[in-house]
Amino acid sequence: MSGSDKKPKIPEAPAPVALPGNLLSSVAPPTQLPNFVTTSEAAPNVPTGPVPVQPVIVQQAAPMPEIEETFSPAIPFSKGEPLMSIRSPEDSQTTQSPESLPASTPEMDQIGDIMPGSGIFTWVKGAVSSGGLLHRVAEKAKNSVDSMITTLDPQMKEYLKSGGDMYIVVASDKDVKVSPIREAFQTVFGKATVVGFSAQSDVTAEQPVGYAAAYAAAKQRIAHIRSTHSQLTNNVPVVAVEGFLQEAISDKWYDLSLLVLSQPSLGIELQLQSQGTPVPAAAISAINAATPEHYQHSQTGFSVTVGSVMAASLQVPHAQWQEAATGVSRRDTLLLAARSLAGSYKKLLAVSAAET
């Protein structure tokens, strides 16, 4: 057997020696672990000396070009600048005010669509003009404040909406007639001054019957107003309200109101009747019985009003019998009729203004 085939001899661990005393003191000290790799079996080609280190050549990179930092604002500097120079070309020291700039033209508006900053003065002018954005915001705020004030104090509504160019006279001093006409004209025209004066009619019966009798009584009230108030010219519109009874069919009676508006300067006369309130046949019989046989205006109606008979029957005030009978007050019926009257009058004024 050759020397290379000899196997190393594994040393045997010494037998433990039993020592008296503590158990840990009887453990033998650790021995060196055996090495099974021989010198000849190690890698023959691995040099045993120090390994030389090859130098690494590092190439120097080319210097990076310096980049100049620039500030890019989110909003361009041209935002809001006018298209034309504010400085005068003749005198660079003189500055023109925005009012002295030329008015906007269609060509400038087209350029303003492309360059948003060029039309700032046009935008401001349109925003504050009638119907513009700021004008609508101001009107909405004003209407909100007015609504709050009238809610807290309903009597302020007449004060807030009085004024303007519209002046209306009602041929009556009763609030049940003046109030709905005032509200109707202020609603249609925005602002209007509506006043009422007492007016009497002695050409018809106390309770007119039929449309013709009501129209004659309304015309008499208008004539009385113009004759007793000399300051009222023919250019001032006067409205008269006259209640009357109408027999639609046999024994079917209704209480209605006729509204007449007259303005001689423009040749305007409007006639409109309100919604009817049914009247029982028994009330008509009572009115007819209370009228004297030789009443001077018996051809135009009765001497006793339907309101006095119905109020006594329903045990309510004279001006509230329509609401007690049907649930709709006379003021409500007059308000709807007055709004139709004011709307028709406004259209006639527009036609008259267009013709002139």
C-alpha positions as CSV (number, residue, x, y, z in Angstrom):
1,M,0.0,0.0,0.0
2,S,1.4,3.3,-1.1
3,G,1.8,6.3,1.1
4,S,-1.0,8.2,-0.7
5,D,-3.5,5.3,0.1
6,K,-2.8,5.6,3.9
7,K,-5.7,6.9,5.8
8,P,-5.1,9.2,8.7
9,K,-5.5,7.8,12.0
10,I,-8.3,9.3,14.0
11,P,-7.2,9.9,17.5
12,E,-9.3,8.4,20.1
13,A,-10.9,10.5,22.7
14,P,-9.5,9.9,26.1
15,A,-11.8,8.0,28.4
16,P,-13.6,10.2,31.0
17,V,-12.1,10.1,34.3
18,A,-14.6,9.9,37.1
19,L,-13.8,12.6,39.6
20,P,-15.4,12.9,42.9
21,G,-17.4,16.0,43.6
22,N,-19.6,18.2,41.3
23,L,-21.0,16.7,38.1
24,L,-19.7,19.5,35.8
25,S,-16.3,19.1,37.3
26,S,-16.2,15.5,36.0
27,V,-16.6,16.6,32.3
28,A,-13.3,16.4,30.4
29,P,-12.2,19.6,28.6
30,P,-13.0,19.8,24.8
31,T,-10.4,18.4,22.4
32,Q,-9.4,19.7,19.0
33,L,-11.6,18.5,16.1
34,P,-9.9,16.2,13.6
35,N,-9.0,17.5,10.1
36,F,-9.9,15.0,7.4
37,V,-8.3,17.1,4.5
38,T,-4.8,16.2,3.7
39,T,-2.3,18.5,2.2
40,S,-2.1,16.5,-1.0
41,E,-5.9,16.6,-1.4
42,A,-6.0,20.4,-1.3
43,A,-6.5,22.3,-4.6
44,P,-3.1,21.8,-6.3
45,N,-3.5,24.8,-8.6
46,V,-4.3,27.3,-5.9
47,P,-1.2,29.3,-5.1
48,T,-0.3,29.4,-1.5
49,G,1.3,32.9,-1.7
50,P,-0.5,36.2,-1.8
51,V,-2.7,36.9,-4.8
52,P,-1.7,39.9,-6.8
53,V,-4.3,42.6,-7.4
54,Q,-4.8,43.9,-11.0
55,P,-5.2,47.7,-11.2
56,V,-8.6,48.9,-12.6
57,I,-8.5,51.8,-15.0
58,V,-11.3,54.2,-14.5
59,Q,-12.2,56.6,-17.4
60,Q,-13.2,60.1,-16.4
61,A,-16.7,61.0,-17.6
62,A,-17.2,64.1,-19.7
63,P,-18.4,67.1,-17.7
64,M,-22.2,67.6,-17.8
65,P,-23.3,70.9,-19.4
66,E,-24.7,73.4,-17.0
67,I,-28.4,73.9,-17.3
68,E,-29.7,77.4,-16.5
69,E,-32.8,77.2,-14.3
70,T,-35.8,79.3,-15.5
71,F,-39.0,80.1,-13.6
72,S,-42.2,79.1,-15.4
73,P,-45.2,80.6,-13.7
74,A,-48.5,78.8,-13.7
75,I,-50.3,81.9,-14.9
76,P,-48.7,83.6,-17.9
77,F,-47.5,87.1,-17.5
78,S,-49.8,88.2,-20.3
79,K,-52.9,87.2,-18.2
80,G,-55.1,90.2,-17.8
81,E,-52.9,92.6,-19.9
82,P,-54.8,94.7,-22.4
83,L,-54.3,94.0,-26.1
84,M,-53.3,97.7,-26.7
85,S,-50.6,99.5,-24.9
86,I,-51.8,101.7,-22.1
87,R,-48.8,104.0,-22.8
88,S,-49.3,106.6,-25.5
89,P,-46.9,106.1,-28.4
90,E,-46.3,109.9,-28.6
91,D,-45.7,110.5,-24.9
92,S,-44.3,107.5,-23.0
93,Q,-44.7,109.4,-19.7
94,T,-48.5,109.8,-20.1
95,T,-50.7,106.9,-18.9
96,Q,-54.2,106.4,-20.3
97,S,-57.1,105.5,-18.0
98,P,-59.2,102.4,-18.9
99,E,-62.1,104.8,-19.8
100,S,-60.0,106.4,-22.6
101,L,-59.4,103.0,-24.3
102,P,-61.3,102.4,-27.5
103,A,-64.6,100.4,-27.3
104,S,-64.6,96.7,-28.0
105,T,-65.1,95.7,-31.6
106,P,-66.0,92.3,-33.2
107,E,-62.3,91.9,-34.3
108,M,-61.1,92.6,-30.7
109,D,-63.7,90.1,-29.4
110,Q,-62.4,87.4,-31.8
111,I,-58.8,88.1,-30.6
112,G,-60.1,88.0,-27.0
113,D,-61.4,84.5,-27.6
114,I,-57.9,83.5,-28.7
115,M,-56.0,85.6,-26.1
116,P,-58.2,85.5,-22.9
117,G,-56.3,88.3,-21.2
118,S,-57.1,90.8,-23.9
119,G,-60.8,91.2,-23.2
120,I,-60.7,92.0,-19.4
121,F,-62.2,95.5,-19.8
122,T,-64.9,94.1,-22.1
123,W,-65.7,91.4,-19.5
124,V,-65.9,94.0,-16.7
125,K,-68.1,96.2,-18.8
126,G,-70.4,93.3,-19.6
127,A,-70.5,92.1,-16.0
128,V,-71.7,95.3,-14.5
129,S,-74.1,96.3,-17.3
130,S,-77.8,95.5,-17.2
131,G,-78.3,91.8,-17.3
132,G,-74.6,91.1,-16.6
133,L,-73.2,88.7,-14.0
134,L,-72.6,91.2,-11.2
135,H,-75.9,93.0,-12.0
136,R,-77.8,89.7,-11.6
137,V,-76.0,88.9,-8.3
138,A,-76.8,92.3,-6.9
139,E,-80.5,92.0,-8.0
140,K,-80.7,88.6,-6.4
141,A,-79.2,89.8,-3.1
142,K,-81.6,92.8,-3.1
143,N,-84.6,90.5,-3.7
144,S,-83.5,88.3,-0.9
145,V,-83.2,91.2,1.5
146,D,-86.5,92.6,0.4
147,S,-88.2,89.2,0.9
148,M,-86.8,88.9,4.4
149,I,-88.0,92.4,5.3
150,T,-91.5,91.9,3.9
151,T,-91.7,88.5,5.7
152,L,-90.9,90.2,9.0
153,D,-93.1,93.2,8.3
154,P,-95.7,92.7,5.5
155,Q,-96.5,96.4,5.5
156,M,-93.0,97.2,4.2
157,K,-93.9,95.6,0.9
158,E,-95.8,98.7,-0.2
159,Y,-92.9,101.0,0.7
160,L,-90.2,98.9,-1.1
161,K,-92.1,98.6,-4.3
162,S,-93.6,102.1,-4.5
163,G,-92.0,104.6,-6.9
164,G,-90.8,104.3,-10.4
165,D,-92.4,105.8,-13.5
166,M,-95.8,104.2,-13.0
167,Y,-98.5,106.1,-11.2
168,I,-102.0,104.6,-10.9
169,V,-105.1,106.1,-9.4
170,V,-108.0,103.9,-8.1
171,A,-111.5,105.3,-8.0
172,S,-112.1,104.1,-4.5
173,D,-110.6,104.5,-1.0
174,K,-111.6,101.1,0.2
175,D,-108.6,98.8,0.9
176,V,-110.3,95.8,-0.5
177,K,-110.2,97.4,-3.9
178,V,-106.9,99.5,-3.7
179,S,-104.7,96.8,-2.2
180,P,-105.1,94.1,-4.9
181,I,-104.7,96.6,-7.7
182,R,-101.5,98.0,-6.1
183,E,-100.0,94.5,-5.7
184,A,-100.9,93.5,-9.2
185,F,-99.3,96.5,-10.9
186,Q,-96.2,96.3,-8.7
187,T,-95.8,92.6,-9.6
188,V,-96.1,93.3,-13.4
189,F,-94.1,96.6,-13.5
190,G,-91.7,96.0,-10.6
191,K,-92.3,99.4,-9.1
192,A,-95.5,101.4,-9.1
193,T,-97.2,104.1,-7.0
194,V,-100.9,103.2,-6.6
195,V,-103.2,105.6,-4.6
196,G,-107.0,105.6,-4.1
197,F,-109.5,108.4,-3.9
198,S,-113.1,108.3,-2.9
199,A,-115.5,108.3,-5.9
200,Q,-119.3,108.1,-6.1
201,S,-121.7,107.0,-8.8
202,D,-125.3,108.3,-8.9
203,V,-126.3,107.2,-12.4
204,T,-127.0,103.6,-11.6
205,A,-128.6,101.6,-8.8
206,E,-126.9,100.9,-5.5
207,Q,-126.6,97.3,-6.6
208,P,-126.0,97.2,-10.3
209,V,-127.5,94.3,-12.3
210,G,-125.9,93.3,-15.6
211,Y,-122.7,94.3,-17.4
212,A,-124.0,97.5,-18.9
213,A,-125.1,98.9,-15.6
214,A,-121.7,98.1,-14.0
215,Y,-119.8,99.7,-17.0
216,A,-121.9,102.9,-16.6
217,A,-121.2,103.1,-12.9
218,A,-117.4,102.5,-13.4
219,K,-117.3,105.3,-16.1
220,Q,-119.1,107.6,-13.7
221,R,-116.5,107.0,-10.9
222,I,-113.6,107.7,-13.3
223,A,-115.2,111.0,-14.4
224,H,-115.8,112.0,-10.8
225,I,-112.1,111.4,-10.0
226,R,-110.9,113.6,-12.9
227,S,-113.4,116.3,-12.2
228,T,-112.5,116.6,-8.5
229,H,-108.7,116.2,-8.8
230,S,-107.5,118.7,-11.3
231,Q,-103.9,117.7,-10.9
232,L,-104.6,114.4,-12.6
233,T,-103.9,114.9,-16.3
234,N,-105.2,112.7,-19.1
235,N,-101.9,110.9,-19.0
236,V,-102.6,109.4,-15.6
237,P,-104.4,106.0,-15.8
238,V,-107.4,105.7,-13.5
239,V,-108.9,102.3,-12.6
240,A,-112.5,101.8,-11.4
241,V,-113.9,98.7,-9.7
242,E,-117.6,98.0,-9.8
243,G,-119.4,95.0,-8.3
244,F,-122.5,93.7,-10.1
245,L,-125.0,90.8,-10.2
246,Q,-125.4,88.7,-13.3
247,E,-128.1,86.1,-14.1
248,A,-126.3,83.6,-16.2
249,I,-129.3,81.3,-16.7
250,S,-132.7,81.3,-15.0
251,D,-132.4,81.6,-11.2
252,K,-128.6,81.2,-11.4
253,W,-127.0,84.4,-10.1
254,Y,-123.4,85.4,-9.7
255,D,-121.6,88.3,-8.0
256,L,-118.8,89.7,-10.2
257,S,-116.5,92.8,-10.3
258,L,-115.8,94.9,-13.4
259,L,-112.4,96.6,-13.7
260,V,-112.1,99.5,-16.1
261,L,-108.7,101.3,-16.9
262,S,-108.8,104.6,-18.7
263,Q,-105.9,106.7,-20.1
264,P,-107.3,109.2,-22.6
265,S,-103.9,110.6,-23.6
266,L,-103.0,107.2,-25.3
267,G,-106.6,106.3,-26.2
268,I,-106.5,103.3,-23.9
269,E,-109.6,101.8,-22.2
270,L,-109.4,98.2,-20.9
271,Q,-112.3,96.3,-19.4
272,L,-112.0,93.0,-17.5
273,Q,-114.3,91.1,-15.2
274,S,-113.3,89.0,-12.2
275,Q,-114.3,85.4,-11.3
276,G,-117.9,85.1,-10.2
277,T,-119.2,84.1,-6.7
278,P,-122.5,82.1,-6.8
279,V,-125.4,83.8,-5.0
280,P,-128.4,81.8,-3.7
281,A,-131.8,82.6,-5.3
282,A,-133.2,83.2,-1.8
283,A,-130.8,86.1,-1.4
284,I,-131.9,87.6,-4.7
285,S,-135.5,87.4,-3.6
286,A,-134.7,89.1,-0.3
287,I,-132.9,92.0,-2.2
288,N,-135.8,92.4,-4.6
289,A,-138.3,92.5,-1.8
290,A,-136.2,95.1,0.1
291,T,-136.1,97.4,-3.0
292,P,-138.9,100.1,-3.1
293,E,-141.5,99.7,-5.9
294,H,-140.8,103.2,-7.2
295,Y,-137.0,103.1,-6.9
296,Q,-135.6,105.7,-9.4
297,H,-132.8,103.4,-10.6
298,S,-134.9,100.2,-10.6
299,Q,-134.1,99.7,-14.3
300,T,-130.3,99.3,-13.5
301,G,-130.6,97.2,-10.3
302,F,-131.6,97.1,-6.7
303,S,-131.4,99.6,-3.8
304,V,-129.9,97.0,-1.4
305,T,-126.5,95.5,-2.0
306,V,-126.0,91.7,-2.1
307,G,-123.1,92.1,0.4
308,S,-125.4,93.4,3.1
309,V,-127.9,90.5,2.7
310,M,-125.2,87.8,2.5
311,A,-123.2,89.1,5.4
312,A,-126.3,89.1,7.6
313,S,-127.1,85.6,6.5
314,L,-123.6,84.2,7.1
315,Q,-123.0,86.4,10.2
316,V,-119.7,87.8,8.9
317,P,-118.4,91.3,8.0
318,H,-119.7,92.9,4.8
319,A,-116.3,92.4,2.9
320,Q,-115.9,88.8,3.9
321,W,-119.0,87.1,2.7
322,Q,-117.4,85.7,-0.5
323,E,-114.7,84.0,1.5
324,A,-117.3,82.6,4.0
325,A,-119.5,81.3,1.1
326,T,-116.8,79.8,-1.2
327,G,-113.4,79.9,0.6
328,V,-112.1,82.5,-1.9
329,S,-112.1,86.2,-0.8
330,R,-113.0,89.1,-3.0
331,R,-109.5,90.4,-2.7
332,D,-108.1,87.2,-4.3
333,T,-110.6,87.4,-7.2
334,L,-109.7,91.1,-7.7
335,L,-106.0,90.4,-7.5
336,L,-106.1,87.8,-10.4
337,A,-108.3,90.1,-12.5
338,A,-106.0,93.1,-11.7
339,R,-102.9,91.1,-12.8
340,S,-104.5,90.4,-16.1
341,L,-105.4,94.0,-16.5
342,A,-101.9,95.2,-15.7
343,G,-100.4,92.7,-18.1
344,S,-102.7,93.8,-20.9
345,Y,-101.9,97.5,-20.1
346,K,-98.1,96.8,-20.2
347,K,-98.4,95.3,-23.7
348,L,-100.4,98.3,-25.0
349,L,-97.7,100.6,-23.6
350,A,-95.0,98.6,-25.5
351,V,-97.0,98.8,-28.7
352,S,-97.6,102.5,-28.3
353,A,-93.8,103.1,-27.6
354,A,-92.9,101.1,-30.7
355,E,-95.2,103.2,-32.9
356,T,-93.8,106.5,-31.7
